[in-house]
Amino acid sequence: MELTQRTQAIHADDDLNTTSDVAPPLHVSTTFRYADDPKDLVPIANADVRLLRTYVPSSHDLQPHAPPTDIYNRSPCLAALHAAYVYLNPGRVSIGDGYHGSHGVLNIQQKLCGTRMLPLHCPASDLQQGDVIHLETPLNPTGEAYNIAEYAEKAHSRGAILLVDSTFGPPGLQDPFEWGADIVMHSGTKYLGGHSDMLCGVLATNKKQWLAGLREERMFLGSVMGNMESWLGVRSLRTLDLRVKRQSENASRLVNWLDFCKNSDSRGEETELVKTVVEKIQHASLQHEDMPWLKQQMPQGFGPVFAIWAKEERMARQLPSLLTLFHHATSLGGVESLIEWRSMSDRTVDSRVLRVSVGVEDWEDLKADLMRGFKDLLRKQEA
């Protein structure tokens, strides 16, 4: 029976569950007995080794939950990205702004292998066979989106590879493979986990040979996910579709409200507060000229993260501490809303930037919390 991805998220591991438990059990052992009957013993040349560095039962349960491509999971996300670049070993990587951790991984790759960095918008003629375009979409921390199909065409015209970091566009919102991606990375810590309680990195690919190679090298790179994280991942993926659509809808509503107030000619209390505090808002939902391709690429929502530029650095620094429902913390993707003065964790961004990760709360409550925060911020400024 052909099942949708939403249904597979609930039932993908049913065939692996050999107990009567409805929720899969958590295994804590780090090694596992071979078969008692010598006839059932399979040498390593023909089978996986049943040792923690290559095999974890809970991780085995997690793998079927990412159809229709094959999944390769690690802990944490930068270990997954490092593994991708170790396996692909490109001569050049074309990359733009985005998550500073990805640039850190590539700095190590550059030191060890002499990999050259190219701008994301470099001409196709700069790319060669086996090079990588590293495309992050939506982008950290702004939430703006790029056209995956456009970069896939550019990469493939030169025999290059398109790697998409789709952390901000999780399954349910975006499928990079549909638009030509060769390999997709997710920081599973974020939306795949969704509860701020697990570390996980995921590589997905539709190329069987790559998957086999990545799994073989994982044994020696040594960062297989632990049992607890894998079990939490199975739990989390069952509600992924419900969570990310609610979070994305909430974010778009907040962005549209802020954008309306920022650009309105009216002089109501809300608009005056927003205009006094907010310099700029950025989110994929505001890319109006890109909607012809963007609505196709992200038909279920434009992502739960957006960025606010405050008028002044001191406003960006003070606002998070004045909010009640938005926790001032880094990371994102959990069911709770977060706001971060981005200078706390990324030295490359404008010091006025606030990154907002929207949770599953009622969006009107989140709006009211921001309004209270804006009011208190202006009172402090006046004092």
C-alpha positions in Angstrom: 0.0 0.0 0.0 1.4 3.4 -1.0 1.4 5.7 2.0 1.9 9.5 2.2 5.0 10.8 4.0 2.7 12.0 6.9 1.5 8.4 7.5 4.9 6.9 7.0 6.2 9.2 9.8 3.9 7.3 12.2 4.2 3.8 10.8 7.6 3.5 9.0 9.2 1.5 11.8 6.2 -0.9 12.4 7.9 -3.8 10.7 11.0 -3.4 12.9 9.1 -3.5 16.2 9.3 -7.1 17.4 7.7 -6.4 20.8 4.1 -5.7 21.8 5.1 -2.1 22.7 3.2 0.5 20.7 6.0 3.0 21.3 9.4 1.4 20.3 11.6 0.4 23.3 14.8 2.3 24.1 18.0 0.2 23.9 20.9 1.2 26.0 23.5 -1.5 25.3 26.7 -0.6 23.5 27.3 -4.1 22.1 25.2 -7.0 21.0 25.6 -10.8 21.0 26.2 -12.7 17.8 23.9 -15.6 16.9 24.1 -18.7 19.1 24.0 -21.1 16.1 27.4 -21.0 14.2 25.5 -21.6 11.0 23.8 -18.2 11.4 27.1 -16.3 11.8 27.8 -13.9 9.0 31.4 -12.5 8.5 32.0 -8.8 8.4 32.6 -8.9 4.7 28.9 -9.7 4.2 27.1 -7.9 7.0 27.1 -4.9 9.3 29.1 -5.2 12.6 26.8 -5.2 15.6 28.8 -2.7 17.6 27.8 0.8 18.7 30.1 2.6 16.3 28.3 1.2 13.3 24.9 0.0 14.6 22.4 1.2 17.2 18.9 -0.5 17.3 17.1 2.8 18.0 19.0 4.5 15.1 18.0 1.5 12.9 14.4 2.3 13.9 14.9 6.0 12.9 16.2 5.4 9.4 12.9 4.4 7.8 11.2 7.6 8.8 12.8 9.7 6.0 11.3 8.4 2.8 11.5 8.5 -0.2 15.3 9.0 0.1 17.8 7.1 2.2 18.9 8.6 5.4 22.3 8.6 7.1 22.2 10.0 10.7 25.0 11.3 12.9 25.4 13.4 16.0 25.6 16.4 15.8 24.8 18.2 12.6 28.3 19.5 11.9 29.6 16.0 12.1 27.2 15.1 9.3 28.4 18.0 7.2 32.0 17.1 7.9 31.3 13.5 6.8 29.7 14.8 3.6 32.8 16.8 2.6 35.1 14.0 3.6 33.2 11.7 1.3 32.7 14.1 -1.6 36.2 15.6 -1.2 35.5 18.5 -3.7 38.2 20.7 -5.1 36.0 23.8 -4.9 33.0 24.7 -2.8 30.7 27.6 -3.8 29.0 29.0 -0.7 27.4 32.2 0.4 26.3 33.6 3.8 24.5 31.4 6.3 25.3 29.3 9.3 28.7 30.1 10.6 29.3 26.5 11.7 29.2 25.3 8.1 32.0 27.8 7.2 33.9 26.5 10.2 33.7 22.9 8.8 34.8 24.1 5.4 37.8 26.0 7.0 39.0 22.6 8.4 38.4 21.0 5.0 40.4 23.8 3.4 43.3 23.3 5.9 43.4 19.5 5.4 42.6 19.2 1.7 43.3 22.6 0.1 39.7 23.0 -0.9 39.1 26.4 -2.6 36.1 28.5 -1.6 34.1 30.3 -4.3 31.2 32.8 -3.9 27.7 31.3 -4.1 26.9 33.5 -7.1 30.1 32.7 -9.0 29.7 32.0 -12.8 29.1 28.4 -13.7 32.3 28.4 -15.6 34.2 28.6 -12.3 32.9 25.1 -11.4 34.4 21.8 -12.4 33.5 18.1 -12.2 33.0 17.0 -8.6 32.8 20.5 -7.1 30.0 21.4 -4.7 27.5 24.2 -4.5 26.6 24.5 -0.9 23.1 26.1 -0.8 21.4 27.0 2.5 17.7 27.7 2.0 16.0 29.2 3.9 19.0 31.0 5.1 20.2 31.4 8.7 19.5 33.8 10.3 17.2 35.7 8.0 14.8 33.0 6.7 15.2 34.2 3.1 14.9 31.5 0.4 16.9 30.6 -2.7 15.7 28.9 -5.9 17.0 25.3 -5.5 16.2 24.4 -9.2 18.3 27.3 -10.4 21.4 26.2 -8.5 20.8 22.5 -9.4 20.9 23.5 -13.1 24.0 25.5 -12.5 25.8 22.7 -10.7 24.8 19.9 -13.0 25.7 21.9 -16.1 29.3 21.6 -15.0 29.2 18.1 -13.4 29.2 19.6 -10.0 27.1 18.5 -7.0 24.3 20.4 -5.2 24.3 20.1 -1.4 21.3 21.7 0.2 21.2 22.6 3.9 17.5 22.4 4.4 17.4 22.8 8.2 15.2 25.9 8.0 12.9 24.1 5.4 12.3 20.7 7.0 10.2 17.9 5.5 6.6 19.0 5.3 7.7 22.4 4.0 10.4 21.7 1.4 11.7 18.7 -0.5 15.0 19.7 -2.1 15.3 16.4 -4.1 12.2 17.5 -6.0 14.2 20.4 -7.3 17.4 18.7 -8.2 19.5 18.4 -4.9 22.0 15.6 -4.8 22.5 15.5 -1.1 20.5 17.2 1.7 21.6 18.0 5.2 19.5 18.8 8.2 20.5 19.8 11.7 18.1 17.3 13.2 18.6 19.0 16.5 16.2 21.7 15.2 12.9 20.7 13.5 13.4 17.0 13.2 13.9 16.8 16.9 11.5 19.7 17.7 11.7 19.6 21.5 15.1 21.1 22.3 16.3 17.9 23.8 18.5 16.0 21.3 21.5 16.5 19.1 21.3 15.1 15.6 22.7 15.6 12.2 21.2 14.0 9.1 22.4 13.5 5.5 19.9 12.2 3.0 20.7 11.2 -0.6 18.9 9.4 -3.4 22.2 7.9 -4.7 22.7 4.4 -3.4 26.4 4.3 -4.0 26.9 7.5 -1.9 24.8 6.1 0.9 26.9 2.9 1.1 30.1 5.0 1.0 28.9 7.4 3.7 27.9 4.5 6.0 31.2 2.8 5.5 33.2 5.9 6.4 31.0 6.6 9.4 32.5 3.5 11.1 35.9 5.2 11.0 34.8 8.8 11.6 33.0 7.4 14.7 30.0 9.7 15.3 27.0 7.4 15.1 24.0 8.6 17.0 23.5 7.3 20.5 20.5 5.2 21.5 18.8 8.0 23.5 19.0 10.5 20.7 17.8 8.0 18.1 14.8 7.1 20.2 14.0 10.7 20.7 14.2 11.2 16.9 11.7 8.4 16.3 9.3 10.1 18.8 9.8 13.5 17.3 9.3 12.6 13.6 5.8 11.3 14.4 4.7 14.9 14.9 7.0 16.7 12.5 4.4 17.5 9.9 1.9 18.9 12.5 4.6 21.0 14.2 6.4 22.6 11.3 3.2 23.7 9.5 1.9 25.4 12.7 5.2 27.0 13.3 5.5 28.3 9.8 1.9 29.6 9.8 2.6 31.4 13.1 5.8 33.0 11.7 4.2 34.2 8.5 1.4 35.8 10.5 3.8 37.6 12.8 6.0 38.7 9.9 2.9 40.0 8.0 1.8 41.9 11.0 5.2 43.5 11.6 5.6 44.3 7.9 2.1 45.9 7.8 2.8 48.1 10.8 6.3 49.0 9.5 4.9 50.2 6.2 1.5 51.5 7.2 0.5 55.2 6.9 -1.8 54.9 10.0 -0.8 56.2 13.4 -2.2 53.6 15.7 -0.4 52.4 18.8 0.8 49.2 17.2 2.2 50.8 14.1 4.0 53.5 16.1 5.6 51.0 18.4 6.8 48.8 15.5 8.1 51.8 13.5 10.0 53.1 16.6 11.7 49.7 17.3 12.0 47.8 14.0 14.2 48.9 11.2 13.7 45.9 8.9 12.1 42.4 8.8 13.3 39.6 6.6 11.6 36.3 5.8 10.8 34.2 2.7 7.1 35.3 2.9 8.2 38.8 2.0 10.0 37.8 -1.2 7.0 38.9 -3.3 8.8 39.0 -6.6 10.0 35.4 -6.1 6.5 33.9 -5.4 6.2 32.2 -8.9 8.9 29.7 -7.9 8.8 30.0 -4.1 5.2 28.9 -3.8 6.1 25.7 -5.7 9.3 25.1 -3.7 7.6 25.7 -0.3 3.9 25.1 -0.9 3.0 24.4 2.8 4.7 27.5 4.3 7.8 29.6 4.2 9.5 28.5 7.3 9.3 29.3 11.1 12.4 31.6 11.3 12.7 35.3 10.5 15.0 38.2 11.4 14.3 41.6 12.9 16.8 44.5 12.5 16.3 46.8 15.5 16.8 50.5 15.1 19.8 50.5 17.4 22.1 47.9 18.8 21.0 48.6 22.4 17.4 47.8 21.4 18.4 44.5 20.0 20.4 43.7 23.1 17.6 44.6 25.6 14.4 43.4 23.9 14.8 39.6 24.5 15.0 40.1 28.3 11.7 42.0 28.2 9.8 39.2 26.6 7.8 36.4 28.5 6.9 33.8 25.9 10.0 34.1 23.7 13.0 32.6 25.6 16.3 34.3 24.9 18.4 31.4 23.7 20.2 30.2 20.6 19.2 27.3 18.5 15.7 26.9 17.0 13.0 24.5 15.9 11.5 23.6 19.3 7.8 23.8 20.1 8.6 26.9 22.2 9.4 30.3 20.6 12.9 31.6 20.9 14.5 35.0 20.2 18.2 35.6 20.1 20.3 38.7 19.9 22.4 37.1 17.2 25.7 38.7 18.3 25.7 36.2 21.2 26.6 33.3 18.9 27.6 34.7 15.5 30.4 37.3 15.2 29.7 37.9 11.5 26.2 39.4 11.7 25.0 43.0 12.2 24.8 43.8 15.9 21.2 44.9 15.5 19.9 41.5 14.3 17.4 39.5 16.3 16.7 35.9 15.1 13.2 34.8 15.9 12.3 31.1 15.9 8.5 30.7 16.2 6.9 27.9 18.2 3.5 26.3 18.2 1.9 28.8 20.7 -1.1 30.8 19.7 0.3 33.5 17.4 -1.9 36.2 19.0 -0.2 35.5 22.3 3.2 35.8 20.7 2.1 39.1 19.0 0.9 40.5 22.4 4.2 39.5 24.0 6.2 41.4 21.4 3.9 44.4 21.9 4.5 44.4 25.6 8.3 44.0 25.0 8.3 47.0 22.6 6.4 49.1 25.1 8.8 48.2 28.0 11.8 48.8 25.7 10.7 52.3 24.9 10.0 53.0 28.6 13.5 51.9 29.4 14.9 54.1 26.6 13.0 57.1 27.9 14.2 56.5 31.5 
